[in-house]
Amino acid sequence: MQTLNKNFDVIIIGGGPIGIACALEAQKKNLTYLIIEKGCLVNSLYNYPTNMTFFSTSEKLELDGIPFISSNPKPGKREALEYYRRIATSNDINIHLFEKVNEVKTENANSHKVFTTKGEYTAANIIVATGFYDIPNYLGISGEDLPKVSHYYNDPHYYATQKTLVVGASNSAVDAALEIYRKGGDVTMIVRQAEIGQRVKYWVRPDIVNRIEEGSIKAYFHSNLKEIRENQVVIDTPEGEDVLENDFVLLLTGYRPNFGFLQNMGISLSDDGKKIPSYNEDTMETNVPGIYLAGVICGGVETHKWFIENSRIHAKMIMEHISKREKASA
């Protein structure tokens, strides 16, 4: 839905599940609001791998008590897209898609200006629900910009019969390695630690461990990717340097929030390396009055701490605080 209005009680930056949850709560409180999303609806989810299965069960992904019916207890990407799309359309959510927020300027505690690729808006309150999936953790090595390199994985068919290097040991890396192997790819994994990550989905971890132990998927532990060449990769291993023939490289080493965007708004970040934004845990309001955080953005670089299941509550907390303040100033 598009609106000609330029002034709102709340502007929500990010049209993912948590942004939608904030919009539903704003409707309940009779607050005027607008979601601004730089991509499609639930953009990060849309860009997840084709065959991705959620760690959470469907009821843990529900918004506002709206039932999420899936064919399996743990839904897949397509089912989630359908669920959140239907919520947005059936509730007539006020959202601008494919519109990027470039800057937010605070005039005072009750007035913020939002500058986007398509216009300017003002709002008494801002909610940042932008997630973390847009900025990869780059390795900064030679060859990382070659065409055969990607920081995102979509579908295994693309890598069939190809020598594919997967860097990482989290859920995304493990899923990619297993799927590509099962589509006929020649898969090698590079893992910095001594083993596959313990946070890998519990029903998947035994599978990848067994495939590595039997030799179906090769793995270098305690190792790092040193260089990417046109037809090779160079690996640092405990036994020394190794050079492998290679067709494709998937650098699935995680992602991070846009910290510069937060800092430009005046939001403080912790200086302990975790870069956790400053916010009130009871209200989700940051150190900048009238600017709130919701969802995974609250965790700084610790992107595994917040997800849909445990951050849905942020929407109610924020809107309750905004509503009380609006009533107090009326």
Phi and psi in degrees as GROMACS dihedral restraints (atoms count N, CA, C in turn):
[ dihedral_restraints ]
;  ai    aj    ak    al  type     phi  dphi    fc
    3     4     5     6     1  -106.7    20    10
    4     5     6     7     1   148.4    20    10
    6     7     8     9     1  -134.1    20    10
    7     8     9    10     1   145.7    20    10
    9    10    11    12     1   -86.7    20    10
   10    11    12    13     1   -12.4    20    10
   12    13    14    15     1   -65.0    20    10
   13    14    15    16     1   143.0    20    10
   15    16    17    18     1  -118.1    20    10
   16    17    18    19     1    -0.8    20    10
   18    19    20    21     1  -127.4    20    10
   19    20    21    22     1   129.2    20    10
   21    22    23    24     1  -136.8    20    10
   22    23    24    25     1   159.3    20    10
   24    25    26    27     1   -69.4    20    10
   25    26    27    28     1   -38.1    20    10
   27    28    29    30     1  -141.9    20    10
   28    29    30    31     1   133.2    20    10
   30    31    32    33     1  -113.7    20    10
   31    32    33    34     1   128.6    20    10
   33    34    35    36     1  -106.4    20    10
   34    35    36    37     1   120.4    20    10
   36    37    38    39     1   -96.3    20    10
   37    38    39    40     1   109.4    20    10
   39    40    41    42     1   118.2    20    10
   40    41    42    43     1   120.8    20    10
   42    43    44    45     1  -106.9    20    10
   43    44    45    46     1    38.6    20    10
   45    46    47    48     1   -86.9    20    10
   46    47    48    49     1  -172.2    20    10
   48    49    50    51     1   -54.6    20    10
   49    50    51    52     1   -40.6    20    10
   51    52    53    54     1   -73.3    20    10
   52    53    54    55     1   -35.4    20    10
   54    55    56    57     1   -62.8    20    10
   55    56    57    58     1   -41.0    20    10
   57    58    59    60     1   -64.8    20    10
   58    59    60    61     1   -40.7    20    10
   60    61    62    63     1   -59.8    20    10
   61    62    63    64     1   -39.8    20    10
   63    64    65    66     1   -63.9    20    10
   64    65    66    67     1   -40.0    20    10
   66    67    68    69     1   -63.9    20    10
   67    68    69    70     1   -42.4    20    10
   69    70    71    72     1   -61.0    20    10
   70    71    72    73     1   -40.3    20    10
   72    73    74    75     1   -69.8    20    10
   73    74    75    76     1   -35.3    20    10
   75    76    77    78     1   -63.4    20    10
   76    77    78    79     1   -39.6    20    10
   78    79    80    81     1   -61.0    20    10
   79    80    81    82     1   -42.1    20    10
   81    82    83    84     1   -62.4    20    10
   82    83    84    85     1   -34.8    20    10
   84    85    86    87     1   -88.6    20    10
   85    86    87    88     1     4.5    20    10
   87    88    89    90     1    57.6    20    10
   88    89    90    91     1    37.6    20    10
   90    91    92    93     1   -97.4    20    10
   91    92    93    94     1   137.9    20    10
   93    94    95    96     1   -75.5    20    10
   94    95    96    97     1   138.1    20    10
   96    97    98    99     1  -150.1    20    10
   97    98    99   100     1   164.8    20    10
   99   100   101   102     1  -149.0    20    10
  100   101   102   103     1   131.6    20    10
  102   103   104   105     1   -92.9    20    10
  103   104   105   106     1   133.1    20    10
  105   106   107   108     1  -117.7    20    10
  106   107   108   109     1   120.5    20    10
  108   109   110   111     1  -125.8    20    10
  109   110   111   112     1   128.4    20    10
  111   112   113   114     1   -75.4    20    10
  112   113   114   115     1   -15.3    20    10
  114   115   116   117     1  -123.1    20    10
  115   116   117   118     1  -145.1    20    10
  117   118   119   120     1   -82.4    20    10
  118   119   120   121     1   174.9    20    10
  120   121   122   123     1   -58.5    20    10
  121   122   123   124     1   137.1    20    10
  123   124   125   126     1    41.0    20    10
  124   125   126   127     1    59.6    20    10
  126   127   128   129     1   -59.0    20    10
  127   128   129   130     1   -45.1    20    10
  129   130   131   132     1   -62.8    20    10
  130   131   132   133     1   -43.4    20    10
  132   133   134   135     1   -62.0    20    10
  133   134   135   136     1   -39.7    20    10
  135   136   137   138     1   -60.1    20    10
  136   137   138   139     1   -32.7    20    10
  138   139   140   141     1   -90.4    20    10
  139   140   141   142     1     3.6    20    10
  141   142   143   144     1   -66.9    20    10
  142   143   144   145     1   161.6    20    10
  144   145   146   147     1   -56.1    20    10
  145   146   147   148     1   147.1    20    10
  147   148   149   150     1   -53.5    20    10
  148   149   150   151     1   -42.6    20    10
  150   151   152   153     1   -99.2    20    10
  151   152   153   154     1    17.5    20    10
  153   154   155   156     1   -62.7    20    10
  154   155   156   157     1   138.3    20    10
  156   157   158   159     1  -115.6    20    10
  157   158   159   160     1   134.3    20    10
  159   160   161   162     1   -68.6    20    10
  160   161   162   163     1   150.2    20    10
  162   163   164   165     1   -72.0    20    10
  163   164   165   166     1   -37.7    20    10
  165   166   167   168     1   -79.7    20    10
  166   167   168   169     1   152.7    20    10
  168   169   170   171     1   -77.9    20    10
  169   170   171   172     1   163.8    20    10
  171   172   173   174     1   -59.9    20    10
  172   173   174   175     1   -38.0    20    10
  174   175   176   177     1   -67.2    20    10
  175   176   177   178     1   -23.7    20    10
  177   178   179   180     1   -78.7    20    10
  178   179   180   181     1   -11.1    20    10
  180   181   182   183     1  -102.0    20    10
  181   182   183   184     1    -0.6    20    10
  183   184   185   186     1   -69.9    20    10
  184   185   186   187     1   148.1    20    10
  186   187   188   189     1  -113.7    20    10
  187   188   189   190     1   134.2    20    10
  189   190   191   192     1    56.4    20    10
  190   191   192   193     1    30.6    20    10
  192   193   194   195     1    71.3    20    10
  193   194   195   196     1     9.9    20    10
  195   196   197   198     1   -79.0    20    10
  196   197   198   199     1   118.8    20    10
  198   199   200   201     1   -58.8    20    10
  199   200   201   202     1   136.2    20    10
  201   202   203   204     1  -110.7    20    10
  202   203   204   205     1   102.2    20    10
  204   205   206   207     1   -94.9    20    10
  205   206   207   208     1   121.8    20    10
  207   208   209   210     1  -127.9    20    10
  208   209   210   211     1   159.4    20    10
  210   211   212   213     1   -72.0    20    10
  211   212   213   214     1   -24.4    20    10
  213   214   215   216     1  -126.0    20    10
  214   215   216   217     1   157.9    20    10
  216   217   218   219     1   -54.9    20    10
  217   218   219   220     1   -37.5    20    10
  219   220   221   222     1  -105.7    20    10
  220   221   222   223     1   108.7    20    10
  222   223   224   225     1   -72.3    20    10
  223   224   225   226     1   162.1    20    10
  225   226   227   228     1   -99.9    20    10
  226   227   228   229     1   179.8    20    10
  228   229   230   231     1   -59.0    20    10
  229   230   231   232     1   -47.8    20    10
  231   232   233   234     1   -62.0    20    10
  232   233   234   235     1   -39.9    20    10
  234   235   236   237     1   -65.6    20    10
  235   236   237   238     1   -39.1    20    10
  237   238   239   240     1   -67.5    20    10
  238   239   240   241     1   -41.6    20    10
  240   241   242   243     1   -58.8    20    10
  241   242   243   244     1   -44.2    20    10
  243   244   245   246     1   -62.7    20    10
  244   245   246   247     1   -43.3    20    10
  246   247   248   249     1   -62.5    20    10
  247   248   249   250     1   -52.4    20    10
  249   250   251   252     1   -70.6    20    10
  250   251   252   253     1   -31.5    20    10
  252   253   254   255     1   -65.3    20    10
  253   254   255   256     1   -42.7    20    10
  255   256   257   258     1   -66.0    20    10
  256   257   258   259     1   -37.0    20    10
  258   259   260   261     1   -61.7    20    10
  259   260   261   262     1   -46.1    20    10
  261   262   263   264     1   -64.1    20    10
  262   263   264   265     1   -42.5    20    10
  264   265   266   267     1   -77.1    20    10
  265   266   267   268     1   -42.0    20    10
  267   268   269   270     1   -70.7    20    10
  268   269   270   271     1   -24.3    20    10
  270   271   272   273     1   -99.2    20    10
  271   272   273   274     1     6.8    20    10
  273   274   275   276     1    52.1    20    10
  274   275   276   277     1    47.1    20    10
  276   277   278   279     1   -60.6    20    10
  277   278   279   280     1   133.4    20    10
  279   280   281   282     1   -83.3    20    10
  280   281   282   283     1   103.9    20    10
  282   283   284   285     1  -142.0    20    10
  283   284   285   286     1   139.1    20    10
  285   286   287   288     1  -107.2    20    10
  286   287   288   289     1   116.6    20    10
  288   289   290   291     1   -97.0    20    10
  289   290   291   292     1   159.5    20    10
  291   292   293   294     1    54.2    20    10
  292   293   294   295     1    42.5    20    10
  294   295   296   297     1  -135.9    20    10
  295   296   297   298     1   115.2    20    10
  297   298   299   300     1   -94.0    20    10
  298   299   300   301     1   134.4    20    10
  300   301   302   303     1   -81.5    20    10
  301   302   303   304     1   119.4    20    10
  303   304   305   306     1   -91.3    20    10
  304   305   306   307     1   -34.4    20    10
  306   307   308   309     1  -159.5    20    10
  307   308   309   310     1   147.0    20    10
  309   310   311   312     1  -126.2    20    10
  310   311   312   313     1   123.7    20    10
  312   313   314   315     1  -115.3    20    10
  313   314   315   316     1   130.0    20    10
  315   316   317   318     1   -95.6    20    10
  316   317   318   319     1   120.1    20    10
  318   319   320   321     1   -87.1    20    10
  319   320   321   322     1   -41.7    20    10
  321   322   323   324     1  -161.1    20    10
  322   323   324   325     1  -177.0    20    10
  324   325   326   327     1   -61.3    20    10
  325   326   327   328     1   -19.0    20    10
  327   328   329   330     1  -116.2    20    10
  328   329   330   331     1    12.6    20    10
  330   331   332   333     1  -149.6    20    10
  331   332   333   334     1   119.9    20    10
  333   334   335   336     1  -129.3    20    10
  334   335   336   337     1   137.1    20    10
  336   337   338   339     1  -101.6    20    10
  337   338   339   340     1   133.2    20    10
  339   340   341   342     1  -115.7    20    10
  340   341   342   343     1   122.5    20    10
  342   343   344   345     1  -109.6    20    10
  343   344   345   346     1   124.0    20    10
  345   346   347   348     1  -122.0    20    10
  346   347   348   349     1  -179.3    20    10
  348   349   350   351     1   -71.4    20    10
  349   350   351   352     1   -10.9    20    10
  351   352   353   354     1  -124.5    20    10
  352   353   354   355     1    -3.4    20    10
  354   355   356   357     1   170.2    20    10
  355   356   357   358     1  -170.0    20    10
  357   358   359   360     1  -128.4    20    10
  358   359   360   361     1   145.0    20    10
  360   361   362   363     1  -139.4    20    10
  361   362   363   364     1   160.8    20    10
  363   364   365   366     1  -125.6    20    10
  364   365   366   367     1   149.4    20    10
  366   367   368   369     1  -151.6    20    10
  367   368   369   370     1   146.5    20    10
  369   370   371   372     1   -71.8    20    10
  370   371   372   373     1   -28.4    20    10
  372   373   374   375     1  -140.0    20    10
  373   374   375   376     1   148.0    20    10
  375   376   377   378     1  -124.4    20    10
  376   377   378   379     1   135.4    20    10
  378   379   380   381     1  -117.6    20    10
  379   380   381   382     1   124.1    20    10
  381   382   383   384     1   -98.7    20    10
  382   383   384   385     1   111.9    20    10
  384   385   386   387     1  -130.1    20    10
  385   386   387   388     1    53.8    20    10
  387   388   389   390     1   -91.7    20    10
  388   389   390   391     1    -4.9    20    10
  390   391   392   393     1    67.9    20    10
  391   392   393   394     1  -149.3    20    10
  393   394   395   396     1  -150.3    20    10
  394   395   396   397     1     4.5    20    10
  396   397   398   399     1   -83.2    20    10
  397   398   399   400     1    -1.5    20    10
  399   400   401   402     1   -91.0    20    10
  400   401   402   403     1   -22.1    20    10
  402   403   404   405     1  -118.4    20    10
  403   404   405   406     1   108.6    20    10
  405   406   407   408     1   -69.8    20    10
  406   407   408   409     1   157.6    20    10
  408   409   410   411     1   -83.5    20    10
  409   410   411   412     1    98.8    20    10
  411   412   413   414     1   -73.3    20    10
  412   413   414   415     1   146.8    20    10
  414   415   416   417     1   -85.0    20    10
  415   416   417   418     1   -25.7    20    10
  417   418   419   420     1    72.0    20    10
  418   419   420   421     1    35.4    20    10
  420   421   422   423     1  -111.0    20    10
  421   422   423   424     1   163.1    20    10
  423   424   425   426     1   -63.8    20    10
  424   425   426   427     1   132.1    20    10
  426   427   428   429     1    91.0    20    10
  427   428   429   430     1    -0.3    20    10
  429   430   431   432     1   -64.7    20    10
  430   431   432   433     1   -20.7    20    10
  432   433   434   435     1   -95.4    20    10
  433   434   435   436     1     8.4    20    10
  435   436   437   438     1   -67.3    20    10
  436   437   438   439     1   150.4    20    10
  438   439   440   441     1   -58.4    20    10
  439   440   441   442     1   -27.2    20    10
  441   442   443   444     1   -79.1    20    10
  442   443   444   445     1    -2.0    20    10
  444   445   446   447     1  -101.5    20    10
  445   446   447   448     1   136.8    20    10
  447   448   449   450     1  -140.5    20    10
  448   449   450   451     1   145.0    20    10
  450   451   452   453     1   -97.8    20    10
  451   452   453   454     1     3.0    20    10
  453   454   455   456     1  -131.2    20    10
  454   455   456   457     1   149.2    20    10
  456   457   458   459     1  -124.4    20    10
  457   458   459   460     1   137.2    20    10
  459   460   461   462     1  -119.0    20    10
  460   461   462   463     1   -68.1    20    10
  462   463   464   465     1  -133.2    20    10
  463   464   465   466     1   137.8    20    10
  465   466   467   468     1   -71.3    20    10
  466   467   468   469     1   -25.2    20    10
  468   469   470   471     1   -54.9    20    10
  469   470   471   472     1   -35.8    20    10
  471   472   473   474     1   -56.8    20    10
  472   473   474   475     1   -30.1    20    10
  474   475   476   477     1  -103.2    20    10
  475   476   477   478     1     8.5    20    10
  477   478   479   480     1   -56.7    20    10
  478   479   480   481     1   132.6    20    10
  480   481   482   483     1    69.3    20    10
  481   482   483   484     1     0.6    20    10
  483   484   485   486     1   -97.7    20    10
  484   485   486   487     1   148.9    20    10
  486   487   488   489     1   -78.7    20    10
  487   488   489   490     1   105.4    20    10
  489   490   491   492     1  -116.5    20    10
  490   491   492   493     1   127.5    20    10
  492   493   494   495     1   -98.9    20    10
  493   494   495   496     1   126.2    20    10
  495   496   497   498     1  -111.8    20    10
  496   497   498   499     1   119.3    20    10
  498   499   500   501     1  -102.8    20    10
  499   500   501   502     1   122.6    20    10
  501   502   503   504     1   129.3    20    10
  502   503   504   505     1   165.4    20    10
  504   505   506   507     1  -142.1    20    10
  505   506   507   508     1    24.7    20    10
  507   508   509   510     1   -94.9    20    10
  508   509   510   511     1  -172.0    20    10
  510   511   512   513     1   -57.8    20    10
  511   512   513   514     1   -44.7    20    10
  513   514   515   516     1   -64.3    20    10
  514   515   516   517     1   -42.0    20    10
  516   517   518   519     1   -67.5    20    10
  517   518   519   520     1   -42.6    20    10
  519   520   521   522     1   -66.1    20    10
  520   521   522   523     1   -45.0    20    10
  522   523   524   525     1   -58.3    20    10
  523   524   525   526     1   -45.5    20    10
  525   526   527   528     1   -62.8    20    10
  526   527   528   529     1   -45.7    20    10
  528   529   530   531     1   -60.6    20    10
  529   530   531   532     1   -45.7    20    10
  531   532   533   534     1   -66.8    20    10
  532   533   534   535     1   -44.5    20    10
  534   535   536   537     1   -65.5    20    10
  535   536   537   538     1   -42.9    20    10
  537   538   539   540     1   -66.2    20    10
  538   539   540   541     1   -41.5    20    10
  540   541   542   543     1   -57.7    20    10
  541   542   543   544     1   -42.7    20    10
  543   544   545   546     1   -75.9    20    10
  544   545   546   547     1   -11.5    20    10
  546   547   548   549     1  -101.2    20    10
  547   548   549   550     1    16.0    20    10
  549   550   551   552     1    91.1    20    10
  550   551   552   553     1    13.4    20    10
  552   553   554   555     1   -83.1    20    10
  553   554   555   556     1   152.9    20    10
  555   556   557   558     1   -96.0    20    10
  556   557   558   559     1   101.8    20    10
  558   559   560   561     1  -106.0    20    10
  559   560   561   562     1   133.9    20    10
  561   562   563   564     1  -126.3    20    10
  562   563   564   565     1   136.4    20    10
  564   565   566   567     1  -111.2    20    10
  565   566   567   568     1   143.7    20    10
  567   568   569   570     1  -114.7    20    10
  568   569   570   571     1   120.9    20    10
  570   571   572   573     1  -126.3    20    10
  571   572   573   574     1   124.0    20    10
  573   574   575   576     1   -68.9    20    10
  574   575   576   577     1   -34.3    20    10
  576   577   578   579     1   -85.0    20    10
  577   578   579   580     1  -175.0    20    10
  579   580   581   582     1   -83.4    20    10
  580   581   582   583     1   -11.8    20    10
  582   583   584   585     1  -156.4    20    10
  583   584   585   586     1   173.0    20    10
  585   586   587   588     1   -65.2    20    10
  586   587   588   589     1   140.8    20    10
  588   589   590   591     1   -54.6    20    10
  589   590   591   592     1   140.7    20    10
  591   592   593   594     1   -71.4    20    10
  592   593   594   595     1   -18.3    20    10
  594   595   596   597     1   -86.8    20    10
  595   596   597   598     1     2.0    20    10
  597   598   599   600     1   -63.0    20    10
  598   599   600   601     1   142.5    20    10
  600   601   602   603     1   -47.3    20    10
  601   602   603   604     1   129.9    20    10
  603   604   605   606     1   -61.7    20    10
  604   605   606   607     1   -26.2    20    10
  606   607   608   609     1   -87.4    20    10
  607   608   609   610     1    -7.5    20    10
  609   610   611   612     1  -102.8    20    10
  610   611   612   613     1   -34.8    20    10
  612   613   614   615     1   -55.2    20    10
  613   614   615   616     1   -46.1    20    10
  615   616   617   618     1   -59.6    20    10
  616   617   618   619     1   -33.2    20    10
  618   619   620   621     1   -63.1    20    10
  619   620   621   622     1   -50.8    20    10
  621   622   623   624     1   -67.7    20    10
  622   623   624   625     1   -37.5    20    10
  624   625   626   627     1   -61.9    20    10
  625   626   627   628     1   -43.7    20    10
  627   628   629   630     1   -67.2    20    10
  628   629   630   631     1   -38.3    20    10
  630   631   632   633     1   -66.6    20    10
  631   632   633   634     1   -34.9    20    10
  633   634   635   636     1   -71.3    20    10
  634   635   636   637     1   -43.3    20    10
  636   637   638   639     1   -63.8    20    10
  637   638   639   640     1   -34.9    20    10
  639   640   641   642     1   -84.2    20    10
  640   641   642   643     1    -8.6    20    10
  642   643   644   645     1    89.9    20    10
  643   644   645   646     1     4.2    20    10
  645   646   647   648     1   -67.6    20    10
  646   647   648   649     1   -35.1    20    10
  648   649   650   651     1  -120.6    20    10
  649   650   651   652     1   125.7    20    10
  651   652   653   654     1   -82.6    20    10
  652   653   654   655     1   146.6    20    10
  654   655   656   657     1  -143.1    20    10
  655   656   657   658     1   136.2    20    10
  657   658   659   660     1  -110.1    20    10
  658   659   660   661     1   114.8    20    10
  660   661   662   663     1   -97.2    20    10
  661   662   663   664     1   160.5    20    10
  663   664   665   666     1    53.3    20    10
  664   665   666   667     1    35.9    20    10
  666   667   668   669     1  -128.4    20    10
  667   668   669   670     1   162.0    20    10
  669   670   671   672     1  -137.8    20    10
  670   671   672   673     1   148.2    20    10
  672   673   674   675     1   -79.6    20    10
  673   674   675   676     1   124.4    20    10
  675   676   677   678     1   -99.2    20    10
  676   677   678   679     1   -39.4    20    10
  678   679   680   681     1  -155.0    20    10
  679   680   681   682     1   145.2    20    10
  681   682   683   684     1  -116.2    20    10
  682   683   684   685     1   125.9    20    10
  684   685   686   687     1  -114.0    20    10
  685   686   687   688     1   173.0    20    10
  687   688   689   690     1   -55.1    20    10
  688   689   690   691     1   -44.9    20    10
  690   691   692   693     1  -126.1    20    10
  691   692   693   694     1    12.3    20    10
  693   694   695   696     1  -145.3    20    10
  694   695   696   697     1   167.0    20    10
  696   697   698   699     1  -133.9    20    10
  697   698   699   700     1   150.2    20    10
  699   700   701   702     1  -114.0    20    10
  700   701   702   703     1   127.5    20    10
  702   703   704   705     1  -119.5    20    10
  703   704   705   706     1   137.2    20    10
  705   706   707   708     1   -91.6    20    10
  706   707   708   709     1   116.6    20    10
  708   709   710   711     1  -120.9    20    10
  709   710   711   712     1   166.6    20    10
  711   712   713   714     1   -60.0    20    10
  712   713   714   715     1   -23.7    20    10
  714   715   716   717     1   -91.5    20    10
  715   716   717   718     1    -1.1    20    10
  717   718   719   720     1   120.4    20    10
  718   719   720   721     1  -169.1    20    10
  720   721   722   723     1   -79.6    20    10
  721   722   723   724     1   139.2    20    10
  723   724   725   726     1  -131.1    20    10
  724   725   726   727     1   139.5    20    10
  726   727   728   729     1  -114.6    20    10
  727   728   729   730     1   125.2    20    10
  729   730   731   732     1  -118.9    20    10
  730   731   732   733     1   145.4    20    10
  732   733   734   735     1   -68.4    20    10
  733   734   735   736     1   143.9    20    10
  735   736   737   738     1  -155.8    20    10
  736   737   738   739     1   142.6    20    10
  738   739   740   741     1  -106.8    20    10
  739   740   741   742     1   -40.5    20    10
  741   742   743   744     1  -139.9    20    10
  742   743   744   745     1   150.3    20    10
  744   745   746   747     1  -127.7    20    10
  745   746   747   748     1   126.1    20    10
  747   748   749   750     1  -109.5    20    10
  748   749   750   751     1   110.4    20    10
  750   751   752   753     1   -93.6    20    10
  751   752   753   754     1    82.7    20    10
  753   754   755   756     1   -97.4    20    10
  754   755   756   757     1    64.7    20    10
  756   757   758   759     1  -102.2    20    10
  757   758   759   760     1    16.5    20    10
  759   760   761   762     1    97.2    20    10
  760   761   762   763     1   176.5    20    10
  762   763   764   765     1  -139.2    20    10
  763   764   765   766     1   169.2    20    10
  765   766   767   768     1  -144.1    20    10
  766   767   768   769     1   154.6    20    10
  768   769   770   771     1   -65.8    20    10
  769   770   771   772     1   165.8    20    10
  771   772   773   774     1   -84.0    20    10
  772   773   774   775     1    86.1    20    10
  774   775   776   777     1   -65.4    20    10
  775   776   777   778     1   -33.4    20    10
  777   778   779   780     1   -61.7    20    10
  778   779   780   781     1   -38.2    20    10
  780   781   782   783     1   -62.3    20    10
  781   782   783   784     1   -43.5    20    10
  783   784   785   786     1   -64.6    20    10
  784   785   786   787     1   -46.0    20    10
  786   787   788   789     1   -65.3    20    10
  787   788   789   790     1   -35.1    20    10
  789   790   791   792     1   -65.7    20    10
  790   791   792   793     1   -21.9    20    10
  792   793   794   795     1   -84.8    20    10
  793   794   795   796     1    -7.6    20    10
  795   796   797   798     1    97.0    20    10
  796   797   798   799     1     6.6    20    10
  798   799   800   801     1   -78.2    20    10
  799   800   801   802     1   128.7    20    10
  801   802   803   804     1   -79.6    20    10
  802   803   804   805     1   145.8    20    10
  804   805   806   807     1  -118.3    20    10
  805   806   807   808     1   145.4    20    10
  807   808   809   810     1   -64.7    20    10
  808   809   810   811     1   147.9    20    10
  810   811   812   813     1  -102.0    20    10
  811   812   813   814     1    24.1    20    10
  813   814   815   816     1   -96.7    20    10
  814   815   816   817     1    11.3    20    10
  816   817   818   819     1    93.2    20    10
  817   818   819   820     1   -18.6    20    10
  819   820   821   822     1   -84.4    20    10
  820   821   822   823     1   -20.0    20    10
  822   823   824   825     1    53.9    20    10
  823   824   825   826     1    41.0    20    10
  825   826   827   828     1   -76.0    20    10
  826   827   828   829     1   125.9    20    10
  828   829   830   831     1   -65.8    20    10
  829   830   831   832     1   151.7    20    10
  831   832   833   834     1   -80.7    20    10
  832   833   834   835     1   122.1    20    10
  834   835   836   837     1  -156.9    20    10
  835   836   837   838     1   156.7    20    10
  837   838   839   840     1   -81.9    20    10
  838   839   840   841     1   120.9    20    10
  840   841   842   843     1   -68.4    20    10
  841   842   843   844     1   -16.4    20    10
  843   844   845   846     1   -88.7    20    10
  844   845   846   847     1   -27.3    20    10
  846   847   848   849     1  -121.5    20    10
  847   848   849   850     1   -16.3    20    10
  849   850   851   852     1    70.6    20    10
  850   851   852   853     1    11.3    20    10
  852   853   854   855     1   -79.6    20    10
  853   854   855   856     1   136.6    20    10
  855   856   857   858     1   -80.7    20    10
  856   857   858   859     1  -175.3    20    10
  858   859   860   861     1   -68.6    20    10
  859   860   861   862     1   -12.2    20    10
  861   862   863   864     1   -96.0    20    10
  862   863   864   865     1   111.3    20    10
  864   865   866   867     1   -54.7    20    10
  865   866   867   868     1   132.5    20    10
  867   868   869   870     1    89.0    20    10
  868   869   870   871     1    -3.5    20    10
  870   871   872   873     1  -113.4    20    10
  871   872   873   874     1   125.9    20    10
  873   874   875   876     1  -119.3    20    10
  874   875   876   877     1   159.9    20    10
  876   877   878   879     1  -118.5    20    10
  877   878   879   880     1   146.3    20    10
  879   880   881   882     1  -145.2    20    10
  880   881   882   883     1   135.4    20    10
  882   883   884   885     1    89.6    20    10
  883   884   885   886     1  -155.4    20    10
  885   886   887   888     1   -64.1    20    10
  886   887   888   889     1   -21.7    20    10
  888   889   890   891     1   -57.8    20    10
  889   890   891   892     1   -22.8    20    10
  891   892   893   894     1   -69.3    20    10
  892   893   894   895     1   -19.4    20    10
  894   895   896   897     1   -91.0    20    10
  895   896   897   898     1     1.3    20    10
  897   898   899   900     1    62.2    20    10
  898   899   900   901     1  -133.7    20    10
  900   901   902   903     1   -76.5    20    10
  901   902   903   904     1   -13.1    20    10
  903   904   905   906     1   -84.4    20    10
  904   905   906   907     1    71.1    20    10
  906   907   908   909     1   -73.0    20    10
  907   908   909   910     1    -7.9    20    10
  909   910   911   912     1   -85.7    20    10
  910   911   912   913     1    -6.7    20    10
  912   913   914   915     1   -81.9    20    10
  913   914   915   916     1   -33.7    20    10
  915   916   917   918     1  -118.7    20    10
  916   917   918   919     1   136.6    20    10
  918   919   920   921     1  -151.1    20    10
  919   920   921   922     1  -177.0    20    10
  921   922   923   924     1   -55.6    20    10
  922   923   924   925     1   -45.8    20    10
  924   925   926   927     1   -56.7    20    10
  925   926   927   928     1   -44.3    20    10
  927   928   929   930     1  -104.4    20    10
  928   929   930   931     1     2.0    20    10
  930   931   932   933     1  -114.9    20    10
  931   932   933   934     1     3.1    20    10
  933   934   935   936     1   -58.7    20    10
  934   935   936   937     1   -31.9    20    10
  936   937   938   939     1   -65.4    20    10
  937   938   939   940     1   -21.0    20    10
  939   940   941   942     1   -58.0    20    10
  940   941   942   943     1   -37.1    20    10
  942   943   944   945     1   -59.8    20    10
  943   944   945   946     1   -46.7    20    10
  945   946   947   948     1   -66.8    20    10
  946   947   948   949     1   -41.1    20    10
  948   949   950   951     1   -60.9    20    10
  949   950   951   952     1   -45.1    20    10
  951   952   953   954     1   -66.8    20    10
  952   953   954   955     1   -49.6    20    10
  954   955   956   957     1   -68.0    20    10
  955   956   957   958     1   -30.8    20    10
  957   958   959   960     1   -64.8    20    10
  958   959   960   961     1   -42.0    20    10
  960   961   962   963     1   -67.5    20    10
  961   962   963   964     1   -43.8    20    10
  963   964   965   966     1   -63.3    20    10
  964   965   966   967     1   -44.5    20    10
  966   967   968   969     1   -61.7    20    10
  967   968   969   970     1   -42.9    20    10
  969   970   971   972     1   -63.6    20    10
  970   971   972   973     1   -39.7    20    10
  972   973   974   975     1   -70.0    20    10
  973   974   975   976     1   -37.6    20    10
  975   976   977   978     1   -63.2    20    10
  976   977   978   979     1   -41.2    20    10
  978   979   980   981     1   -66.6    20    10
  979   980   981   982     1   -38.3    20    10
  981   982   983   984     1   -67.0    20    10
  982   983   984   985     1   -31.3    20    10
  984   985   986   987     1   -90.5    20    10
  985   986   987   988     1    -7.1    20    10
